[in-house]
Amino acid sequence: MAEEVREVLNLLNDKLSGLFPYRLELADPGELRLLEKNARYMKAEQFQALVENVKKDGNLSSLPLCYREKDGKLRVLSGNHRVMAARQAGVEQVLVLVIADEKDMDERLAIQLSHNAIAGQDDLVILKELWESIKDVQARMYAGLDSDTLKALQGIQFAAITEQRLRYKLTSFLFLPEELEDLDQLLKETAAAFAGDAVYLANLNTYDAFFDLIVRIKKRCQIKNSAAAFLKLMELARIGLEQLQEEEAQQQGESSQEVCHGLG
């Protein structure tokens, strides 16, 4: 049976050659080489849940990524825990993706790390909604959420605004170390001055007004660099903040004088 599957896979690989940078191969999980150094770890309860899922499915539901080494053996670059779970689950053959072209050590390490690092994050609000919509106990066990995640979900008691539901714009500025220190100090002073104002979310129009202000400063002060214009904006903000503090101090002084006259 295994040989027949390999023949079919060879035909499929020939058809996909040039279009798909991998080959599909059938492998004995016990013969696959695992990584000697793997930064990704899995807690015992998570791994046991993975083993139980593999037993339930009868095989792996996502394919390990492998690289064929010079001696012909396959090294698992991504999916080491899946392969170990397949071994414990007693799976005799698994389908794997094999990188078709040759890679040097740097490229292989980069692939290994990227598969661990570029994994995304769960929106806990949506995750809680999905989790609570599962009614079957066995299905919940299959979902594989560990005890720490379930504890985190219990603390969510409101419908929060999630990042993926927002339309936002990202702006990046580059500063020299001394500029960054000055900016950080001004932001701290501003935060202290307006500590009583609670701001949870700014309207996107605020970004448009901010961007327009940066453009006006660049034109008025003949500045070409946006980061420099931002620092100029912060300098003007510092002047405005100092004036505001002086006015408040003056108002407090006048109020104190009025109180004293009243007592007299």
Backbone as CSV, one residue per row, in Angstrom:
resi,resn,N_x,N_y,N_z,CA_x,CA_y,CA_z,C_x,C_y,C_z
1,MET,0.825,-1.200,0.000,0.000,0.000,0.000,0.870,1.264,0.000
2,ALA,1.935,1.263,0.854,2.817,2.414,0.958,3.508,2.701,-0.372
3,GLU,3.919,1.632,-1.071,4.586,1.814,-2.356,3.640,2.410,-3.389
4,GLU,2.388,1.993,-3.356,1.407,2.547,-4.287,1.196,4.031,-4.029
5,VAL,1.147,4.396,-2.760,0.986,5.803,-2.401,2.193,6.597,-2.889
6,ARG,3.403,6.039,-2.734,4.610,6.735,-3.179,4.603,6.948,-4.683
7,GLU,4.114,5.972,-5.439,4.033,6.114,-6.892,3.086,7.247,-7.276
8,VAL,1.959,7.304,-6.575,0.999,8.379,-6.845,1.612,9.738,-6.487
9,LEU,2.333,9.798,-5.367,2.970,11.044,-4.950,4.035,11.479,-5.951
10,ASN,4.781,10.525,-6.497,5.794,10.856,-7.499,5.161,11.470,-8.737
11,LEU,4.040,10.912,-9.167,3.325,11.476,-10.322,2.841,12.892,-10.013
12,LEU,2.313,13.074,-8.810,1.824,14.386,-8.409,2.970,15.388,-8.315
13,ASN,4.107,14.959,-7.760,5.266,15.846,-7.643,5.784,16.272,-9.010
14,ASP,5.748,15.341,-9.974,6.175,15.670,-11.333,5.271,16.738,-11.936
15,LYS,3.977,16.644,-11.673,3.023,17.627,-12.201,3.242,18.997,-11.556
16,LEU,3.602,18.989,-10.259,3.761,20.239,-9.512,5.148,20.845,-9.641
17,SER,6.066,20.110,-10.260,7.441,20.578,-10.396,7.477,21.922,-11.128
18,GLY,8.200,22.880,-10.571,8.279,24.208,-11.168,7.221,25.158,-10.647
19,LEU,6.145,24.617,-10.105,5.069,25.439,-9.561,5.066,25.436,-8.038
20,PHE,5.565,24.360,-7.463,5.490,24.135,-6.026,6.903,23.833,-5.528
21,PRO,7.470,24.635,-4.612,8.867,24.451,-4.187,9.083,23.317,-3.188
22,TYR,8.149,22.394,-3.113,8.252,21.274,-2.180,7.855,19.981,-2.884
23,ARG,8.202,18.869,-2.245,7.751,17.558,-2.691,6.957,16.909,-1.560
24,LEU,5.921,16.173,-1.925,5.148,15.407,-0.950,5.727,14.001,-0.875
25,GLU,6.038,13.577,0.347,6.620,12.239,0.512,5.981,11.534,1.701
26,LEU,5.994,10.212,1.637,5.503,9.371,2.725,6.701,8.918,3.542
27,ALA,6.634,9.050,4.860,7.787,8.729,5.697,7.360,8.041,6.977
28,ASP,8.258,7.208,7.490,8.087,6.590,8.801,8.508,7.609,9.848
29,PRO,7.609,8.033,10.742,7.977,9.060,11.730,9.162,8.656,12.598
30,GLY,9.344,7.365,12.786,10.468,6.896,13.581,11.801,7.083,12.891
31,GLU,11.796,7.242,11.563,13.032,7.417,10.810,13.343,8.878,10.517
32,LEU,12.433,9.764,10.817,12.673,11.193,10.606,13.613,11.722,11.674
33,ARG,14.566,12.526,11.269,15.508,13.117,12.213,14.920,14.395,12.807
34,LEU,14.917,14.477,14.133,14.436,15.676,14.807,15.569,16.679,14.964
35,LEU,15.212,17.920,15.236,16.210,18.956,15.432,17.027,18.689,16.693
36,GLU,18.321,18.914,16.616,19.167,18.764,17.794,18.958,19.929,18.754
37,LYS,18.691,21.119,18.201,18.381,22.296,19.005,17.062,22.881,18.509
38,ASN,16.079,22.907,19.385,14.771,23.430,19.012,14.321,24.422,20.079
39,ALA,14.198,25.693,19.671,13.815,26.730,20.632,12.355,26.612,21.066
40,ARG,11.544,25.983,20.234,10.124,25.850,20.559,9.916,24.654,21.487
41,TYR,9.238,24.887,22.600,8.925,23.802,23.523,7.420,23.724,23.712
42,MET,6.967,22.622,24.244,5.547,22.418,24.469,5.353,21.844,25.864
43,LYS,4.418,22.421,26.610,4.148,21.928,27.953,3.581,20.512,27.874
44,ALA,3.759,19.770,28.956,3.367,18.360,28.972,1.891,18.172,28.638
45,GLU,1.026,19.012,29.200,-0.410,18.859,28.956,-0.752,19.171,27.497
46,GLN,-0.016,20.126,26.884,-0.239,20.433,25.479,0.194,19.276,24.593
47,PHE,1.370,18.717,24.892,1.860,17.606,24.079,0.950,16.389,24.193
48,GLN,0.466,16.118,25.405,-0.434,14.977,25.575,-1.737,15.191,24.821
49,ALA,-2.213,16.448,24.785,-3.414,16.763,24.012,-3.163,16.539,22.531
50,LEU,-1.964,16.883,22.074,-1.598,16.663,20.671,-1.571,15.174,20.347
51,VAL,-1.002,14.378,21.245,-0.960,12.925,21.047,-2.372,12.354,20.942
52,GLU,-3.257,12.793,21.831,-4.632,12.297,21.817,-5.352,12.696,20.526
53,ASN,-5.069,13.920,20.027,-5.684,14.352,18.776,-5.213,13.506,17.599
54,VAL,-3.912,13.188,17.590,-3.366,12.360,16.512,-3.992,10.966,16.559
55,LYS,-4.163,10.440,17.762,-4.811,9.133,17.898,-6.239,9.184,17.368
56,LYS,-6.937,10.253,17.699,-8.331,10.392,17.274,-8.429,10.530,15.758
57,ASP,-7.530,11.326,15.164,-7.563,11.558,13.718,-6.994,10.382,12.928
58,GLY,-6.124,9.623,13.586,-5.491,8.505,12.881,-4.216,8.891,12.170
59,ASN,-3.899,10.188,12.115,-2.675,10.663,11.480,-2.540,12.152,11.767
60,LEU,-1.491,12.764,11.187,-1.283,14.192,11.375,-2.220,14.981,10.480
61,SER,-2.764,16.060,11.015,-3.668,16.903,10.225,-2.939,18.081,9.581
62,SER,-1.684,18.307,9.955,-0.845,19.298,9.282,0.531,18.681,9.049
63,LEU,1.140,19.010,7.922,2.334,18.304,7.479,3.619,18.897,8.043
64,PRO,4.507,18.083,8.566,5.839,18.558,8.964,6.629,18.986,7.729
65,LEU,7.514,19.954,7.914,8.381,20.418,6.828,9.767,19.834,7.043
66,CYS,10.301,19.176,6.013,11.575,18.477,6.139,12.581,18.926,5.083
67,TYR,13.841,18.630,5.364,14.923,18.897,4.416,15.740,17.617,4.269
68,ARG,16.042,17.250,3.018,16.805,16.024,2.788,18.296,16.327,2.908
69,GLU,18.927,15.686,3.874,20.347,15.901,4.100,21.184,15.075,3.115
70,LYS,22.494,15.305,3.137,23.366,14.707,2.120,23.328,13.178,2.123
71,ASP,23.064,12.563,3.281,23.010,11.102,3.340,21.636,10.554,2.956
72,GLY,20.736,11.439,2.536,19.417,10.995,2.095,18.354,10.983,3.177
73,LYS,18.748,11.173,4.434,17.792,11.170,5.532,17.048,12.514,5.605
74,LEU,15.825,12.475,6.112,15.011,13.680,6.226,15.135,14.283,7.622
75,ARG,15.451,15.587,7.668,15.527,16.321,8.918,14.279,17.199,9.036
76,VAL,13.604,17.114,10.172,12.386,17.896,10.384,12.765,19.316,10.797
77,LEU,12.447,20.295,9.959,12.718,21.694,10.284,11.547,22.318,11.039
78,SER,10.354,21.881,10.731,9.156,22.395,11.399,8.178,21.245,11.607
79,GLY,7.712,21.091,12.853,6.772,20.015,13.147,7.364,18.901,13.980
80,ASN,8.416,19.214,14.740,9.065,18.196,15.565,8.120,17.590,16.593
81,HIS,7.305,18.420,17.219,6.366,17.894,18.218,5.290,17.033,17.560
82,ARG,4.884,17.407,16.356,3.899,16.593,15.636,4.466,15.212,15.320
83,VAL,5.737,15.190,14.913,6.376,13.902,14.607,6.491,13.056,15.869
84,MET,6.883,13.674,16.984,6.988,12.927,18.245,5.624,12.417,18.688
85,ALA,4.602,13.233,18.484,3.248,12.810,18.844,2.804,11.641,17.969
86,ALA,3.164,11.676,16.686,2.818,10.578,15.780,3.485,9.287,16.229
87,ARG,4.722,9.388,16.688,5.419,8.201,17.197,4.681,7.622,18.400
88,GLN,4.328,8.506,19.353,3.647,8.019,20.557,2.253,7.487,20.246
89,ALA,1.632,8.043,19.209,0.285,7.608,18.836,0.317,6.317,18.025
90,GLY,1.514,5.851,17.687,1.633,4.599,16.956,1.373,4.721,15.466
91,VAL,1.519,5.919,14.910,1.315,6.121,13.475,2.528,5.579,12.719
92,GLU,2.286,4.763,11.712,3.386,4.117,10.997,3.910,4.945,9.828
93,GLN,3.047,5.688,9.166,3.454,6.497,8.018,2.801,7.862,8.108
94,VAL,3.578,8.911,7.813,3.025,10.272,7.793,3.407,10.929,6.474
95,LEU,2.576,11.859,6.069,2.851,12.633,4.867,3.645,13.876,5.284
96,VAL,4.742,14.150,4.565,5.586,15.298,4.903,5.842,16.138,3.658
97,LEU,6.140,17.415,3.905,6.591,18.313,2.844,8.113,18.332,2.867
98,VAL,8.739,18.147,1.723,10.196,18.138,1.639,10.632,19.296,0.751
99,ILE,11.533,20.118,1.241,12.050,21.241,0.460,12.767,20.698,-0.763
100,ALA,12.383,21.182,-1.934,12.866,20.600,-3.182,14.293,21.010,-3.523
101,ASP,14.653,22.257,-3.244,15.993,22.706,-3.631,16.942,22.688,-2.444
102,GLU,18.213,22.867,-2.728,19.244,22.792,-1.695,19.291,24.084,-0.896
103,LYS,19.479,23.965,0.419,19.561,25.111,1.307,20.830,25.002,2.155
104,ASP,21.515,26.155,2.375,22.658,26.122,3.273,22.163,26.185,4.719
105,MET,23.100,26.100,5.659,22.723,26.032,7.072,21.978,27.273,7.530
106,ASP,22.421,28.453,7.073,21.741,29.692,7.460,20.287,29.680,7.006
107,GLU,20.050,29.244,5.780,18.691,29.215,5.239,17.827,28.217,5.996
108,ARG,18.394,27.081,6.353,17.626,26.076,7.099,17.265,26.566,8.495
109,LEU,18.229,27.231,9.151,17.950,27.785,10.474,16.900,28.881,10.395
110,ALA,16.970,29.708,9.342,15.987,30.781,9.179,14.586,30.212,8.987
111,ILE,14.476,29.132,8.213,13.180,28.476,8.005,12.663,27.923,9.325
112,GLN,13.543,27.264,10.070,13.158,26.689,11.364,12.612,27.762,12.303
113,LEU,13.333,28.875,12.418,12.918,29.926,13.347,11.665,30.649,12.861
114,SER,11.561,30.850,11.550,10.402,31.577,11.027,9.104,30.825,11.277
115,HIS,9.140,29.499,11.190,7.923,28.715,11.407,7.467,28.793,12.863
116,ASN,8.416,29.062,13.766,8.046,29.223,15.175,7.642,30.653,15.499
117,ALA,8.356,31.614,14.875,8.159,33.014,15.233,6.943,33.639,14.564
118,ILE,6.740,33.322,13.285,5.641,33.939,12.547,4.409,33.049,12.690
119,ALA,3.789,33.140,13.839,2.668,32.249,14.137,1.381,32.989,14.474
120,GLY,1.465,34.325,14.612,0.267,35.079,14.955,-0.109,34.925,16.421
121,GLN,-1.144,35.643,16.824,-1.620,35.608,18.200,-3.136,35.484,18.211
122,ASP,-3.639,34.951,19.297,-5.086,34.809,19.436,-5.699,36.088,19.977
123,ASP,-6.791,36.508,19.372,-7.635,37.563,19.939,-8.467,36.885,21.032
124,LEU,-8.164,37.201,22.282,-8.784,36.484,23.396,-10.299,36.664,23.446
125,VAL,-10.777,37.827,23.013,-12.227,38.053,23.019,-12.909,37.092,22.049
126,ILE,-12.374,37.019,20.817,-12.947,36.110,19.821,-12.728,34.664,20.224
127,LEU,-11.536,34.376,20.784,-11.247,33.013,21.229,-12.252,32.566,22.284
128,LYS,-12.593,33.460,23.201,-13.578,33.127,24.243,-14.937,32.836,23.607
129,GLU,-15.329,33.653,22.626,-16.608,33.436,21.952,-16.635,32.074,21.248
130,LEU,-15.552,31.750,20.558,-15.488,30.470,19.839,-15.482,29.294,20.813
131,TRP,-14.698,29.430,21.881,-14.585,28.359,22.877,-15.943,28.077,23.531
132,GLU,-16.650,29.149,23.901,-17.925,28.964,24.575,-19.012,28.455,23.633
133,SER,-18.803,28.607,22.321,-19.782,28.088,21.366,-19.658,26.576,21.170
134,ILE,-18.548,25.981,21.651,-18.366,24.521,21.592,-19.085,23.899,22.782
135,LYS,-20.055,23.067,22.537,-20.845,22.474,23.615,-20.373,21.073,24.000
136,ASP,-19.838,20.329,23.035,-19.421,18.954,23.279,-18.115,18.918,24.071
137,VAL,-18.066,18.134,25.140,-16.886,18.067,26.004,-15.684,17.518,25.249
138,GLN,-15.883,16.472,24.457,-14.783,15.883,23.710,-14.226,16.866,22.685
139,ALA,-15.106,17.646,22.083,-14.660,18.640,21.109,-13.834,19.724,21.797
140,ARG,-14.214,20.069,23.021,-13.433,21.058,23.769,-12.048,20.521,24.097
141,MET,-11.968,19.263,24.437,-10.671,18.649,24.705,-9.818,18.640,23.439
142,TYR,-10.443,18.389,22.307,-9.739,18.347,21.029,-9.187,19.736,20.678
143,ALA,-9.884,20.800,21.098,-9.447,22.163,20.797,-8.061,22.444,21.361
144,GLY,-7.708,21.780,22.449,-6.340,21.832,22.945,-5.944,23.073,23.723
145,LEU,-6.902,23.858,24.198,-6.546,25.036,24.993,-6.011,24.594,26.353
146,ASP,-4.827,25.104,26.717,-4.223,24.673,27.980,-4.846,25.426,29.157
147,SER,-4.448,25.040,30.362,-5.056,25.590,31.577,-4.787,27.087,31.718
148,ASP,-3.614,27.544,31.297,-3.294,28.969,31.400,-4.196,29.792,30.481
149,THR,-4.434,29.291,29.269,-5.297,30.002,28.329,-6.732,30.051,28.840
150,LEU,-7.208,28.927,29.359,-8.573,28.882,29.895,-8.738,29.830,31.074
151,LYS,-7.700,29.942,31.892,-7.745,30.868,33.026,-7.823,32.304,32.532
152,ALA,-7.071,32.604,31.460,-7.100,33.957,30.890,-8.473,34.278,30.318
153,LEU,-9.116,33.281,29.709,-10.439,33.499,29.115,-11.494,33.774,30.179
154,GLN,-11.317,33.173,31.349,-12.288,33.376,32.428,-12.312,34.822,32.897
155,GLY,-11.188,35.533,32.729,-11.119,36.910,33.187,-11.745,37.906,32.229
156,ILE,-12.142,37.448,31.037,-12.747,38.350,30.056,-14.249,38.375,30.281
157,GLN,-14.741,39.525,30.727,-16.155,39.651,31.056,-16.851,40.757,30.268
158,PHE,-16.207,41.272,29.227,-16.801,42.374,28.469,-16.466,42.214,26.992
159,ALA,-17.229,42.916,26.175,-17.003,42.895,24.733,-16.007,43.982,24.387
160,ALA,-14.747,43.633,24.327,-13.709,44.624,24.053,-13.604,44.905,22.561
161,ILE,-12.981,46.030,22.242,-12.702,46.358,20.847,-11.427,45.637,20.459
162,THR,-11.479,44.791,19.463,-10.327,43.998,19.081,-9.554,44.671,17.958
163,GLU,-8.251,44.394,17.913,-7.376,45.055,16.950,-7.789,44.801,15.516
164,GLN,-8.182,43.569,15.202,-8.484,43.256,13.819,-9.773,43.903,13.336
165,ARG,-10.593,44.420,14.265,-11.820,45.093,13.865,-11.594,46.587,13.615
166,LEU,-10.412,47.073,13.943,-10.138,48.489,13.800,-9.495,48.785,12.450
167,ARG,-9.804,49.966,11.919,-9.110,50.467,10.736,-8.105,51.488,11.241
168,TYR,-6.826,51.197,11.102,-5.821,52.054,11.674,-4.675,52.266,10.704
169,LYS,-3.874,53.295,10.983,-2.692,53.583,10.179,-1.468,53.541,11.082
170,LEU,-0.362,53.025,10.543,0.867,52.875,11.312,1.899,53.858,10.785
171,THR,2.486,54.647,11.679,3.510,55.620,11.308,4.777,55.347,12.099
172,SER,5.913,55.353,11.415,7.198,55.087,12.075,8.109,56.298,11.942
173,PHE,8.802,56.647,13.035,9.784,57.724,13.034,11.088,57.169,13.586
174,LEU,12.212,57.645,13.048,13.538,57.232,13.511,14.200,58.418,14.208
175,PHE,14.725,58.191,15.440,15.344,59.261,16.205,16.744,58.843,16.642
176,LEU,17.611,59.841,16.824,18.914,59.602,17.427,18.718,59.387,18.922
177,PRO,19.671,58.716,19.581,19.503,58.411,21.019,19.202,59.635,21.870
178,GLU,19.951,60.753,21.634,19.724,61.946,22.459,18.357,62.563,22.167
179,GLU,17.904,62.471,20.914,16.582,62.978,20.568,15.502,62.143,21.249
180,LEU,15.732,60.842,21.295,14.758,59.941,21.896,14.624,60.199,23.388
181,GLU,15.750,60.502,24.055,15.703,60.808,25.489,14.878,62.065,25.747
182,ASP,15.083,63.097,24.915,14.337,64.339,25.070,12.854,64.124,24.809
183,LEU,12.551,63.332,23.775,11.158,63.041,23.453,10.491,62.253,24.574
184,ASP,11.211,61.282,25.119,10.660,60.464,26.195,10.351,61.324,27.423
185,GLN,11.222,62.277,27.725,11.004,63.156,28.873,9.781,64.036,28.659
186,LEU,9.623,64.556,27.429,8.474,65.404,27.142,7.171,64.609,27.231
187,LEU,7.184,63.391,26.740,5.984,62.551,26.808,5.610,62.256,28.257
188,LYS,6.624,62.052,29.101,6.363,61.816,30.522,5.747,63.061,31.172
189,GLU,6.288,64.236,30.813,5.752,65.476,31.364,4.316,65.694,30.903
190,THR,4.057,65.402,29.628,2.704,65.554,29.092,1.738,64.599,29.781
191,ALA,2.194,63.344,29.976,1.343,62.357,30.635,1.010,62.781,32.057
192,ALA,2.001,63.384,32.737,1.772,63.829,34.114,0.803,65.013,34.151
193,ALA,0.926,65.906,33.145,0.068,67.088,33.117,-1.384,66.744,32.843
194,PHE,-1.601,65.708,32.059,-2.973,65.330,31.687,-3.355,63.980,32.276
195,ALA,-2.817,63.671,33.451,-3.059,62.361,34.062,-4.527,62.126,34.354
196,GLY,-5.289,63.200,34.547,-6.702,63.047,34.870,-7.578,62.759,33.675
197,ASP,-7.021,62.919,32.457,-7.796,62.685,31.238,-7.639,61.240,30.798
198,ALA,-8.735,60.487,30.725,-8.687,59.090,30.296,-8.975,59.010,28.801
199,VAL,-8.018,58.502,28.033,-8.196,58.334,26.588,-8.042,56.848,26.269
200,TYR,-9.102,56.233,25.786,-9.063,54.815,25.476,-8.790,54.573,23.990
201,LEU,-9.290,55.446,23.137,-9.159,55.238,21.710,-9.308,56.570,21.001
202,ALA,-8.421,56.847,20.044,-8.499,58.095,19.286,-9.140,57.821,17.937
203,ASN,-9.902,58.797,17.457,-10.538,58.670,16.153,-9.487,58.728,15.063
204,LEU,-9.733,58.048,13.943,-8.795,58.049,12.835,-8.588,59.454,12.285
205,ASN,-9.581,60.331,12.442,-9.431,61.717,12.000,-8.297,62.416,12.751
206,THR,-8.013,61.944,13.980,-6.914,62.505,14.745,-5.596,62.288,14.024
207,TYR,-5.460,61.123,13.417,-4.243,60.845,12.645,-4.126,61.804,11.472
208,ASP,-5.232,62.043,10.765,-5.214,62.953,9.615,-4.812,64.355,10.050
209,ALA,-5.341,64.825,11.187,-4.985,66.146,11.702,-3.514,66.193,12.096
210,PHE,-3.032,65.117,12.705,-1.628,65.021,13.099,-0.722,65.059,11.874
211,PHE,-1.071,64.286,10.864,-0.264,64.235,9.641,-0.248,65.606,8.957
212,ASP,-1.406,66.280,8.942,-1.492,67.606,8.336,-0.620,68.595,9.100
213,LEU,-0.574,68.464,10.425,0.249,69.351,11.239,1.733,69.132,10.951
214,ILE,2.142,67.887,10.788,3.526,67.577,10.443,3.900,68.228,9.114
215,VAL,3.007,68.127,8.133,3.255,68.720,6.809,3.394,70.231,6.922
216,ARG,2.515,70.873,7.716,2.565,72.332,7.883,3.865,72.774,8.552
217,ILE,4.322,72.012,9.541,5.582,72.337,10.213,6.758,72.193,9.256
218,LYS,6.742,71.154,8.427,7.824,70.952,7.457,7.898,72.121,6.483
219,LYS,6.741,72.617,6.045,6.719,73.743,5.114,7.132,75.032,5.811
220,ARG,6.579,75.271,7.002,6.842,76.526,7.724,8.288,76.638,8.154
221,CYS,8.883,75.538,8.605,10.250,75.558,9.130,11.277,75.046,8.126
222,GLN,10.810,74.740,6.909,11.694,74.233,5.846,12.450,72.985,6.309
223,ILE,11.696,72.039,6.811,12.250,70.760,7.273,11.805,69.664,6.314
224,LYS,12.752,68.841,5.893,12.416,67.765,4.952,12.165,66.430,5.656
225,ASN,12.826,66.229,6.784,12.734,64.952,7.486,11.526,64.937,8.422
226,SER,10.687,63.908,8.325,9.467,63.845,9.139,9.775,63.703,10.620
227,ALA,10.829,62.940,10.960,11.196,62.782,12.366,11.636,64.115,12.953
228,ALA,12.383,64.917,12.162,12.804,66.239,12.627,11.596,67.145,12.811
229,ALA,10.628,67.041,11.900,9.402,67.829,12.033,8.630,67.414,13.282
230,PHE,8.638,66.131,13.591,7.962,65.639,14.791,8.630,66.206,16.048
231,LEU,9.976,66.261,16.046,10.690,66.839,17.176,10.376,68.329,17.325
232,LYS,10.236,69.025,16.191,9.852,70.432,16.236,8.454,70.591,16.828
233,LEU,7.568,69.669,16.448,6.222,69.665,17.013,6.273,69.460,18.515
234,MET,7.147,68.551,18.978,7.299,68.313,20.402,7.869,69.534,21.121
235,GLU,8.775,70.249,20.428,9.336,71.471,21.014,8.239,72.517,21.208
236,LEU,7.398,72.675,20.196,6.274,73.605,20.318,5.299,73.148,21.404
237,ALA,5.116,71.820,21.508,4.238,71.281,22.548,4.795,71.579,23.934
238,ARG,6.127,71.520,24.065,6.746,71.831,25.368,6.495,73.290,25.751
239,ILE,6.627,74.187,24.756,6.376,75.608,25.011,4.922,75.814,25.428
240,GLY,4.011,75.156,24.688,2.592,75.277,25.025,2.283,74.706,26.398
241,LEU,2.942,73.607,26.742,2.718,72.982,28.043,3.202,73.893,29.168
242,GLU,4.360,74.523,28.970,4.894,75.426,29.993,3.973,76.627,30.174
243,GLN,3.458,77.171,29.048,2.525,78.291,29.141,1.255,77.886,29.886
244,LEU,0.763,76.672,29.592,-0.436,76.178,30.260,-0.210,76.034,31.753
245,GLN,0.962,75.525,32.136,1.274,75.353,33.550,1.391,76.709,34.250
246,GLU,1.969,77.698,33.545,2.085,79.037,34.122,0.709,79.655,34.331
247,GLU,-0.179,79.487,33.361,-1.535,80.023,33.482,-2.280,79.372,34.637
248,GLU,-2.117,78.066,34.779,-2.784,77.366,35.883,-2.248,77.836,37.224
249,ALA,-0.923,78.035,37.281,-0.324,78.503,38.534,-0.814,79.902,38.862
250,GLN,-0.937,80.740,37.827,-1.426,82.103,38.034,-2.874,82.101,38.518
251,GLN,-3.707,81.233,37.911,-5.107,81.136,38.321,-5.231,80.655,39.763
252,GLN,-4.388,79.687,40.131,-4.410,79.195,41.509,-3.994,80.288,42.487
253,GLY,-3.017,81.117,42.055,-2.577,82.217,42.910,-3.672,83.242,43.104
254,GLU,-4.382,83.573,42.032,-5.478,84.533,42.124,-6.596,83.998,43.013
255,SER,-6.880,82.692,42.899,-7.919,82.076,43.734,-7.536,82.141,45.208
256,SER,-6.267,81.941,45.490,-5.807,81.992,46.889,-5.949,83.396,47.448
257,GLN,-5.633,84.400,46.594,-5.773,85.782,47.050,-7.231,86.131,47.355
258,GLU,-8.149,85.649,46.516,-9.581,85.902,46.722,-10.049,85.300,48.044
259,VAL,-9.559,84.088,48.313,-9.933,83.430,49.575,-9.433,84.224,50.764
260,CYS,-8.193,84.707,50.645,-7.604,85.470,51.747,-8.384,86.773,51.984
261,HIS,-8.768,87.469,50.888,-9.547,88.699,51.029,-10.896,88.397,51.678
262,GLY,-11.480,87.263,51.308,-12.772,86.902,51.866,-12.681,86.653,53.368
263,LEU,-11.575,86.036,53.772,-11.387,85.763,55.192,-11.127,87.054,55.943
264,GLY,-10.499,88.020,55.274,-10.204,89.285,55.937,-11.470,90.080,56.175
